[in-house]
Amino acid sequence: MNSGTPSSSAAGAGSADSTAPRRNSKRPKYSRFTQQELPACKPILTPKWVIGTFLLVSVIFIPIGVVSLFASRDVVEIVDRYETDCIPEALRNDKVGFIQSNQNKTCQRTLRVPKNMKQPIYVYYQLDNFYQNHRRYVKSRSDQQLRNNGSLQDTSPCKPEDNTASGPIVPCGLIAWSLFNDTYGFTRNNQQLNVNKRDISWKSDREHKFGKNVFPRNFQNGTLKGGATLKPDVPLSEQEDLIVWMRTAALPTFRKLYGKIEVDLQRDDVINVTLENNYNTYSFSGKKKLVLSTTSWLGGKNDFVGIAYLTVGGLCFFLALVFLLIYLIKPRQLGDPSYLSWNRNPSGH
Amino acid sequence: MMKGSQQQWPLLVPPPRTPGKEELPIDIDSSIPVSSMSKPYSDSQIEMSGDFVRNPSSHSIQSKSSSTHSIKGVSFREGHDLNPVSYGSRGASLGSNPVRYGSRGASSGGFTSSYKEINDEDARLVYVNDPGRTNQQRFKFAGNSIRTSKYSILTFLPRNLFEQFHRIAYIYFLVIAILNQLPQLAVFGREASILPLAMVLFVTAVKDAYEDYRRHRSDRIENNRLASVLVNGEYEDKKWKDICVGEVIKVSGNQTLPCDMVLLSTSDATGVAYVQTTNLDGESNLKTRYAKQETQMRTPVVGNIGGLLIKCEKPNRNIYGFQANMEIDGKRISLGPSNIILRGCELKNTDWVVGVAVYAGKETKAMLNNAGAPSKRSRLEKRMNKEIIILSIFLVALCTVVSICHGAWLRRHREELYLMQFYRKYDYSEPEVKKYEYYGWGMEIFFVFLMSVIVFQVMIPISLYISVELVRIGQAYFMIRDDRMFDKSTNSRFQCRALNINEDLGQIKYVFSDKTGTLTENKMEFQCASVGGVDYDNGKDISTEDWQTGYSVQEYQGESPDEQALAYAAASYGFMLVERSSGHIVIDIQGKRQRFNVLGLHEFDSDRKRMSVIVGCPDQTVKVFVKGADTTMFKVIDKSLNLNMVNATESHLHSYSSKGLRTLVIGMRELSTSEFEQWQSSYESASTALMGRAKLLRKVANNVENNLKLLGASGIEDKLQQGVPEAIESLRTAGIKVWVLTGDKQETAISIGYSSKLLTSKMTQIVINNNSKDSCRKNLDDALQLYKKLSNVSHSNDGGHGAGTNQLALIIDGTSLVYILETELEEKLFELASKCTAVLCCRVAPLQKAGIVALIKNRTDDMTLAIGDGANDVSMIQKADVGIGISGQEGRQAVMASDFSMGQFRFLVPLLLIHGHWNYQRISYMILYNFYRNVVLVFVLFWYVLFTGFTLTTAITDWSSVLYSVIYTSLPTIVVGILDKDLGRGTLLQYPQLYGAGQRGESYNGKLFWVTILDTMWQSVAAFFIPLAAYWDSTVGVSALGDLWILAVVILVNIHLAMDVIRWYTITHIAIWGSILATFICVMIIDALPFLPGYWAFFMIAKTKLFWVCLLGIVVAGMVPRFVVKVFVQHCKPNDIHIAREAEKFGNLRETNAETEMNPISDLPRSTATATT
């Protein structure tokens, strides 16, 4: 609308631009951010980096693998599977019947120590095929009730082991109900080996998760007994077997700490185990094992980590060699424009 | 305006525009500038208003008021995008956008149907100055208060939720959350299952609330503005919101109009008022509006206004149309769009106007045009949706596997379920033994199926939709802020109007460009003229005599750039347009003022392709002057008068148009008194006719436009925009086919083609220019033959190397297209056109433009982009996959219909080659990565399910699996999606070919999808089975192992991203490493809550070395295959992007970088840019 006087030039059109006032220019404010020109590091996988990376991985992994493998080999582990052997041969046709009966279930086992074992020697029981991670099972617990004396009634997630006629069950739920109740006693050369059952559970659990003033009530009073009973006058925070059991296992095959033997065992020692075979795994053909094991910095006896690390480390070393060969046999100058598709194949476009 | 000049009349007063001419099947010659007189002849008392009536349905207005077309509420846009810079030659109507009133063109069919007496039922009756009576009708008219806000405090929650749940993603969340609330299916804790939905709803609600708050505020300001309203015979100030229909309002100069009003009188004696409609349609030039003489005379006496009754059509959104009549003293006069002024316009150059409100508030045309931006789906998104369907099939498959396995497990253990400690099928606690949560075999399987859907819900990456939206907002932000896409001359930024097709910009294969105003500046410059058979090049001395006869006629209000150019040229030769009023023009001819009476006007129409004006000259003669396209003009010129001159002019015309000039032919005839009287009576009856007025007027025009004496011709240059040849060159190198579609004639088009480097001398031109279907067929066949021959020759010559030497260019005109489009010949045209390097379509009608776009779109998968600036490009812009509007000279209709708008054609280069490329790479990677990210978690969950008796226990806590896509892994992908760049600007501009990666869909395709899924499988195996094997036969608890798994997955997923990041900014580091850290912190917090079963698990397991050894092992083992493949491909089968990236890093490009920076395509050198800000 605002233009120069028509007489100014034949190309008056062009002059409008300059005469128009430059009010509030909308030019975007310049900043390196808005122009996407922020300083940046642009790593590129050059042959040096590639081979270096592979070598670095193998340099780290192979030693770790070796160390882990040695650690695992150093661990001495005695595993004794006893669920079938501990049933009198005559009754093995009806294992469930036997385990549900009131017969004497004491069972003697003899273990030979293959190597010297340094204390502490951990005593575990191992269950196979026991789905502690089954949805119906995992959920059947009341963490409120375990912690807090005031939450006795908080049994809603505990079905079907929530209430009895005489009030709420403490600790309620399937997990507590099915507490493992086999017991082990050890003798070496007719001398009792003490099993320390203190501090087998997590300190955090004893202090914060299981109440010091929560006592078992109405526990295992139902028609169907699932497992161990608890002493009613011991607070839950001191019922360490329960605390261990309540840490539900991740996998259907699991070990739980039973106790610690705090003396060294010598090679070829013979250990007699007096075992109360009470726990019913027969109804679902679960295995039971008694495990005595030392530990290493990496945990128990498990070669997997060592082998896996050696494999990955070895593979990376091999890959370093392969890429070295590739780079030597078929070198390519990085960023050479002649490799661009339109330069390689001009008729392509 | 025009201060200091003796002129009181705006040069630029275009009449109301008539959009929607897409309906015309006939091509429109845009080389013919059309001028018009914007006013009916008040002195001759001819009523013309009915001509304004348009069929509202034929409109293509997509506009909405400028303040609201921000991209879906992104708040960094600053309201309007007007063009405050004005041009001398600015004009809204071009030849390609003809204005027809006076006589109507080919659309008379549509016209007659739309022109009808306003039905009483459809009419709104407005009693002037009697709002009480006006509003006492069947329907209450809307008040003038407006509400653009959507919610009030009360309605916010329900309405906002309702609107949010329109999105399928939210419904999915909702269904899953509801499923989870059923007691049998409660997989997740109640809070955890609602969290993701709540989070998304909350974020969106906050955003909506903030936007609405801003709207409320602006509404309040708007509603409380004051206007002067006639109450009891005096003008009083009244708030806008209190104005009602029927009230008489007085508006002073420079004020904004509060509602749509019919003009009653103005401060100008002739009843003229000027309004600026920038707020309405973005056109910054002034438009004239008129008060009817009948009311103009009576208004000064206030009491006289009453008693008028206006009967007008119902509110509609057509801002260029209005249909009404007014009863005054028992006489009925009709009102048209030139009698109404619309809300939002500004009154300019007029002291005051008085009008009566006819539409108020939400019924005003401005408010009715507040429609949303066009919604398109990007191609990547379509592909993504397809793959999401594949993922859903995966999901169903996984769920089926789990439920079937669970069924089998139950079957196998069915005898054992009674006593199993961990199953307990029966509840023995009551005296009566009941089944405990066991609903039978079939039901159990069904429940497990539903539960697995809940557990595996993240398989469908719903969060991806939200992240992609965020990333697109970020990309839009960068595009808008790009300094190189800011047009200084129009002061306009790049604009994203559609927010969901950013990445399509990286895959364009065809660009369809308008010519005038898009490739060229649409700033016309008079170059040369042929007068009386003599060629006058610019600068030659032209004799006064010739000029007077030739050009005085052109000196009325120039409303098109062509006329502007002519008026300026004439002025510089001493013929000054002094006054242009309703019925006359005054011209200062070398110091002597002369008055010409304008007696009649026949508007341009696409049938006649010419327009004429009947002028009463000072010497009392009456002359008809006609100007128009050469083709039609020579038909009506009496060649016998001066054959030599006609021939000379024709040859001049040819040379003008081959120089790329727009040509016009001017003819004249003197009318005898009888002829004039005859014309006048037929003109009067035609223009008052109620039916078929346009046809009648055309007939009148044809009767008078004949036997003309040729005066001469003019050549006007339409200058090419800056940087266009370079831009076209770049686009072509990038493998984008540029087609130019123009209304101009062939010679002009070809010459512009040459100057813009679209055509080169190396090309073989195929010209198709036919009048029948058969000849078209023959031509196409011949052309295909020619192509085969040429390609054979070049093959035999140098073994395929020389395909480039025999480039073809196809030039086809609109007439031929009429016979080709939508017939079986289309196939041939497509075959031919797709083989041509350049395609130029001239003399095409708007609808044909869309037809050509459809030709490509229907036959290929290639992405199309249409760019244009005028209303005639709207159909093409809407048809193409991506529509770009040039916010230039021709108003804003193209911009309103477009997905993106920008100031200059050359911005296409940074837009496509840089932003398009980046957007595409970013979004593609982001989609694949998000698929991977979610699927890897799902598979880790799935593997675990196999070890839980298929009962969907999750080792990973509910909270972690919910937070996974919200906190643990969401930010890095968004940051990388917004910021990462595969290549720098300089490289992308230097090698436009790199754009091909997007065209070929190299960054996201089926192959990559499946490779990603394979990689995902491996990584999930590594993440799951390494801890599984390492902790086999151990005392590890479910929560501890779950913590290990979630941490492993999060680290893996982030390292995976880190491996693919190309540019590491500080913020990238923060996002990636910060996410890992955040995950650790979250896991710690979750494990520090004593009421959760997993209390302290993380701290216990993190104390063991095995945990860390596992983590390291997982990350390395998980990444090795990907790393190997990546390195191998990069070395042995590098793609262009790899090479270019290396070159960028190692400096092979460095010396050339500086050069590209200076390239005109990349706009300003850095230093200038910083200096001006």
Interface residues (C-beta under 8 A of the other chain):
Chain A: M1 N2 S3 G4 T5 P6 S7 S8 S9 A10 A11 G12 A13 G14 S15 A16 D17 A20 R22 R23 N24 S25 K26 R27 P28 K29 Y30 T34 Q35 Q36 E37 L38 P39 A40 C41 K42 P43 I44 L45 P47 V50 T53 V57 F61 I64 S68 V96 Y124 Q126 F130 Y131 Q132 N133 H134 R135 R136 Y137 V138 R141 D143 Q144 R147 K159 P160 E161 D162 N163 T164 L174 W177 S178 W202 S204 D205 H208 K209 G222 T223 L224 G226 G227 R247 T248 A249 A250 L251 P252 T253 F254 R255 K256 L257 N280 S283 F284 S285 W297 L298 G299 G300 N302 F304 V305 A308 Y309 V312 L315 C316 L319 F323 I326 Y327 K330 R332 L334 G335 D336 P337 Y339 L340 S341 W342 P346 S347 H349
Chain B: M1 M2 G4 S5 P10 L11 L12 E78 D81 P84 V85 S86 Y87 G88 S89 R90 Q276 S284 N285 L286 K348 H413 E416 Y418 L419 M420 Q421 F422 Y423 R424 Y426 D427 Y428 S429 Y436 E437 Y477 F478 I480 R481 D482 D483 F486 K488 S489 N491 S492 R493 K523 M524 E525 F526 N538 P561 Q564 A565 A567 Y568 A569 A571 S572 M576 L577 G735 G800 H801 G802 A803 G804 W918 F947 T948 G949 T951 L952 T953 A955 L979 K981 R985 Y991 Q993 G996 I1026 L1028 A1029 A1030 Y1031 W1032 D1033 S1034 T1035 V1036 G1037 V1038 A1040 L1041 G1042 I1062 R1063 W1064 Y1065 T1066 P1090 F1091 L1092 P1093 Y1095 W1096 F1099 M1100 T1104 K1105 L1106 V1109 C1110 G1113 V1116 A1117 V1120 F1123 V1124 K1126 V1127 F1128 Q1130 H1131 C1132 P1134 N1135 D1136 I1139 A1140 R1141 E1142 A1143 E1144 K1145 F1146 G1147 N1148 L1149 A1169 T1170 T1172 T1173
